[in-house]
Amino acid sequence: MSESILQTRNLTKEFSGFTAVSDVNLSVERGHIHALIGPNGAGKTTVFNLLTKFLPPTTGTILFNGRDITHMAPADIADHGIVRSFQISAVFPNMTVLENVRVALQRKLGMAYAFWRSDKILSRLNDQAMALLDSVGLSRFADNITVELAYGRKRALEIATTLALDPELMLLDEPTQGMGAEDVGMTTELIRKVGQERTILMVEHNLSVVSTLADRITVLQRGAVLAEGTYAEVSANAEVMEAYLGVEHV
Amino acid sequence: MNRIAWITVIVLGLLAPFAVYPVLMMELLCFALFACAFNLLLGYSGLLSFGHAAFFGGAAYICGYAVTAWHLGPLQGILIGTAFAGGLGLVFGVLAIRRQGIYFAMITLALAQIIFFLCLKMPFTGGEDGLQGVPRGMLFGFIDLNKPLNMYYTVFAIFMICFWLIWRAVNSPFGQVLSAIRENEARAISLGYSVERIKLLAFVLSATLAGTAGATKSIVFQTASLTDVSWHTSGEVILMTLVGGMGTLLGPVVGAFTIVGLQHELSSIGSWVTVIIGLTFIVCVLVFRRGMVGELTRLWKRSF
């Protein structure tokens, strides 16, 4: 039987009277690529920020591997194996591509406060960083300054950086947003490859990406769960058709 | 910085007192160190403190008092002043570090003003007069700092040690994380870094070294005055850093030399100095936005 890695119970977030997320019960199974979809303003990003602790929930609990992480600090959940990406590409623009990945690898050396040591000590991480860059097809850009990379490559770099922490659960916030068709294909492939070995929860607008990647889909509308199931189940749901695709498609 | 750059800086520093009046040179170095310490925060951590005079001036008072009243040697005095600035930096940092941008600047300013009024009102500070006649004393008990060259080389050694420390911190594992935080704080958090603690360390380091600069200055000029803790001094160090180029290692040195040099050269024309320095600042901000050193580095890189 499959086991659930991430669970939310009655997750609710109110912003001064406005309920952005209401009573969401989500369960992500280990090994799945789970997609969170819904029309604009459905509360997808808010759910995301709640899960990654960037926002505190008003009520409800979040369980990761059965453990309550509702009140953890955002930096601490990374140590427990949850790493997120961001809607806009989250890279360190004026560092080199290699340094971007290396700063994530550096976490486990535990030398974040070592101001008296030479940064040459970090070069022992270079091989590992190169291997990660290679896995996302960026090794030939290792010495470039990140800001010079094309948008799709920045997203790939972001995934490599996230992988550097070897997370059990990757949270991807609209990984293909703002991409051209070619980059979308590349990123989809990359997520599929990465998803073979770990659990991914992603917010995504692009339905063709969701249909090819997701094992399971949760549809949100006005902050609440409207439907859940496989792509086939969800897309056959009349309520989803109406809410998500608009009445004219019914 | 490569080996040639280090050797050049050291040789220039060793020869400087034979070309420039040593007292001016010492003033330049004290402010250069102050600006370098400030730049560790503004340029490398992206935090704008508007209260660094509290560390600079606070350390000057403590050092001056320790040397005068407790008859300590100059080195012990400077160390006590430095330690005081570090402790004060920790207090300021803990209170301010959670705030961002202008709010951070305002909290540091408010705290620094408290220190200013303490320095004005406390019995040991000499009030409006400040501390006068601080003895330079004997370094290690046998080097007479009343001789200008001895004093100069002591200041130069202190400057170089601190400058090296800043260079080390910038090019360390800590420095890497610091630049990651400056570049994209939310991402650094999601990678698991406790950004507040790392920023706090940068703040304390910066405050400590600003204290070294202030304490050294009180030995050199044998005074600690209200000017050292006033908000003008906090403003001036921002000016120096921006004119020279924030986020560059040598920028604050060039900035401090420019500003203090101008003040010194133009002191005969009175209050017009302020106007000229203001104009210099405007020209710098408009023409070279990265500061003097920042622009030069860019031109240098472009030509290759």
Interface residues (C-beta under 8 A of the other chain):
Chain A: T52 F54 A73 P74 A75 D76 I77 A78 D79 V83 R84 S85 F86 A90 V91 F92 P93 N94 M95 E99 R102 V103 A104 Q106 R107 L109 M111 A112 Y113 A114 F115 W116 R117 S118 D119 I121 L122 T161 L165
Chain B: L165 R168 A169 N171 S172 P173 F174 G175 Q176 V177 S179 A180 E183 N184 A186 R187 A188 I189 S190 L191 G192 Y193 S194 V195 R197 I198 L201 L205
